[in-house]
Amino acid sequence: MSQRRQEQLSELIQQELSQIILREMEMPEGSLATITSVGVDKDYLTAKVLLSIFPFKYSQRILGKLRKKAGYLQFLLNRKLGIRLVPKLFFELDQTEEKASEIEELLNKISHSS
């Protein structure tokens, strides 16, 4: 299959899974979980779902819930998409923002010490 098809499937999974999680998952009050990206492997058997969770203190709790319900979420996604094979979902934290904050802090320290 083409890379374009792979990207389209990734985007579609991101959109639909976001809606499913919003409807089906009970999140701690005051928390927000956002799917930042979905990467579907070339063989279409697995998809890595990256999440940004705010506040960070809820990240392990929410990530654990999503991992525990991955099969159910995959079932709902399959029903919604109506495709022959929905990739197996793997949830991970997107640490891009956290790493960017750390770098910004270091840069601030360097500029203040100069």
C-alpha positions as a LaTeX table, in Angstrom:
\begin{tabular}{lrrr}
\hline
Residue & $x$ (\AA) & $y$ (\AA) & $z$ (\AA) \\
\hline
Met1 & 0.00 & 0.00 & 0.00 \\
Ser2 & 1.10 & 3.54 & $-0.60$ \\
Gln3 & 2.47 & 6.00 & 1.92 \\
Arg4 & $-0.43$ & 8.33 & 1.08 \\
Arg5 & $-2.91$ & 5.61 & 2.06 \\
Gln6 & $-0.98$ & 5.04 & 5.28 \\
Glu7 & $-1.15$ & 8.78 & 6.12 \\
Gln8 & $-4.86$ & 8.95 & 5.30 \\
Leu9 & $-5.59$ & 5.99 & 7.57 \\
Ser10 & $-3.53$ & 7.57 & 10.36 \\
Glu11 & $-5.49$ & 10.82 & 10.09 \\
Leu12 & $-8.82$ & 9.01 & 9.97 \\
Ile13 & $-7.96$ & 6.93 & 13.03 \\
Gln14 & $-6.88$ & 10.08 & 14.89 \\
Gln15 & $-10.16$ & 11.88 & 14.12 \\
Glu16 & $-12.47$ & 8.98 & 14.87 \\
Leu17 & $-10.60$ & 7.70 & 17.93 \\
Ser18 & $-10.62$ & 11.21 & 19.42 \\
Gln19 & $-14.41$ & 11.25 & 19.18 \\
Ile20 & $-14.74$ & 7.73 & 20.57 \\
Ile21 & $-12.52$ & 8.53 & 23.56 \\
Leu22 & $-14.47$ & 11.73 & 24.21 \\
Arg23 & $-17.78$ & 9.79 & 24.25 \\
Glu24 & $-16.76$ & 6.50 & 25.80 \\
Met25 & $-14.00$ & 7.21 & 28.32 \\
Glu26 & $-14.53$ & 8.69 & 31.74 \\
Met27 & $-11.67$ & 11.06 & 32.50 \\
Pro28 & $-10.71$ & 12.59 & 35.85 \\
Glu29 & $-12.39$ & 15.95 & 36.38 \\
Gly30 & $-10.24$ & 18.81 & 35.16 \\
Ser31 & $-8.13$ & 16.61 & 32.89 \\
Leu32 & $-7.69$ & 16.73 & 29.14 \\
Ala33 & $-6.34$ & 13.99 & 26.87 \\
Thr34 & $-5.57$ & 14.89 & 23.27 \\
Ile35 & $-4.37$ & 12.60 & 20.51 \\
Thr36 & $-1.42$ & 14.46 & 18.99 \\
Ser37 & $-0.63$ & 11.92 & 16.29 \\
Val38 & $-1.24$ & 8.40 & 15.07 \\
Gly39 & 1.36 & 6.40 & 13.22 \\
Val40 & 0.19 & 3.35 & 11.30 \\
Asp41 & 2.91 & 0.82 & 10.46 \\
Lys42 & 3.59 & $-0.13$ & 6.84 \\
Asp43 & 1.93 & $-3.51$ & 7.35 \\
Tyr44 & $-1.23$ & $-1.82$ & 8.74 \\
Leu45 & $-1.27$ & $-4.21$ & 11.69 \\
Thr46 & $-0.34$ & $-1.72$ & 14.42 \\
Ala47 & $-0.90$ & 1.95 & 15.16 \\
Lys48 & 1.01 & 4.02 & 17.73 \\
Val49 & $-1.28$ & 6.63 & 19.27 \\
Leu50 & 0.56 & 9.55 & 20.90 \\
Leu51 & $-1.30$ & 11.44 & 23.62 \\
Ser52 & $-0.82$ & 14.75 & 25.33 \\
Ile53 & $-2.40$ & 14.71 & 28.80 \\
Phe54 & $-3.01$ & 17.75 & 30.97 \\
Pro55 & $-2.36$ & 18.09 & 33.82 \\
Phe56 & 0.61 & 15.77 & 33.72 \\
Lys57 & $-0.22$ & 14.26 & 37.14 \\
Tyr58 & $-3.11$ & 12.33 & 35.49 \\
Ser59 & $-1.00$ & 11.00 & 32.63 \\
Gln60 & $-0.22$ & 7.52 & 34.00 \\
Arg61 & $-3.79$ & 7.01 & 35.23 \\
Ile62 & $-5.35$ & 7.98 & 31.90 \\
Leu63 & $-2.74$ & 6.12 & 29.88 \\
Gly64 & $-3.41$ & 3.00 & 31.95 \\
Lys65 & $-7.16$ & 3.26 & 31.34 \\
Leu66 & $-6.65$ & 3.64 & 27.59 \\
Arg67 & $-4.25$ & 0.71 & 27.43 \\
Lys68 & $-6.66$ & $-1.44$ & 29.42 \\
Lys69 & $-9.57$ & $-0.57$ & 27.08 \\
Ala70 & $-7.53$ & $-0.67$ & 23.86 \\
Gly71 & $-9.36$ & $-3.75$ & 22.55 \\
Tyr72 & $-12.76$ & $-2.19$ & 23.18 \\
Leu73 & $-11.69$ & 1.11 & 21.58 \\
Gln74 & $-10.36$ & $-0.83$ & 18.60 \\
Phe75 & $-13.70$ & $-2.66$ & 18.31 \\
Leu76 & $-15.61$ & 0.67 & 18.32 \\
Leu77 & $-13.18$ & 2.12 & 15.80 \\
Asn78 & $-13.67$ & $-0.90$ & 13.54 \\
Arg79 & $-17.45$ & $-0.46$ & 13.70 \\
Lys80 & $-17.13$ & 3.25 & 12.89 \\
Leu81 & $-14.63$ & 2.90 & 10.04 \\
Gly82 & $-16.06$ & $-0.26$ & 8.52 \\
Ile83 & $-12.71$ & $-1.38$ & 7.16 \\
Arg84 & $-11.56$ & $-4.97$ & 6.97 \\
Leu85 & $-8.73$ & $-4.70$ & 9.46 \\
Val86 & $-8.24$ & $-1.96$ & 12.05 \\
Pro87 & $-4.64$ & $-1.80$ & 13.30 \\
Lys88 & $-3.95$ & $-2.85$ & 16.88 \\
Leu89 & $-3.74$ & 0.29 & 19.01 \\
Phe90 & $-0.76$ & 1.10 & 21.23 \\
Phe91 & $-1.01$ & 4.19 & 23.44 \\
Glu92 & 2.03 & 6.26 & 24.45 \\
Leu93 & 2.63 & 9.68 & 25.96 \\
Asp94 & 3.74 & 12.40 & 23.57 \\
Gln95 & 6.59 & 14.02 & 25.43 \\
Thr96 & 7.32 & 16.71 & 22.84 \\
Glu97 & 5.90 & 19.55 & 24.93 \\
Glu98 & 7.60 & 18.32 & 28.09 \\
Lys99 & 10.98 & 18.12 & 26.32 \\
Ala100 & 10.45 & 21.56 & 24.78 \\
Ser101 & 9.77 & 23.01 & 28.24 \\
Glu102 & 12.95 & 21.43 & 29.60 \\
Ile103 & 15.00 & 22.88 & 26.73 \\
Glu104 & 13.41 & 26.30 & 27.22 \\
Glu105 & 14.26 & 26.18 & 30.94 \\
Leu106 & 17.86 & 25.30 & 30.17 \\
Leu107 & 18.12 & 28.11 & 27.63 \\
Asn108 & 16.69 & 30.56 & 30.17 \\
Lys109 & 19.25 & 29.44 & 32.76 \\
Ile110 & 22.07 & 29.87 & 30.26 \\
Ser111 & 20.91 & 33.34 & 29.20 \\
His112 & 20.53 & 34.49 & 32.82 \\
Ser113 & 23.95 & 33.19 & 33.82 \\
Ser114 & 25.69 & 35.04 & 30.96 \\
\hline
\end{tabular}
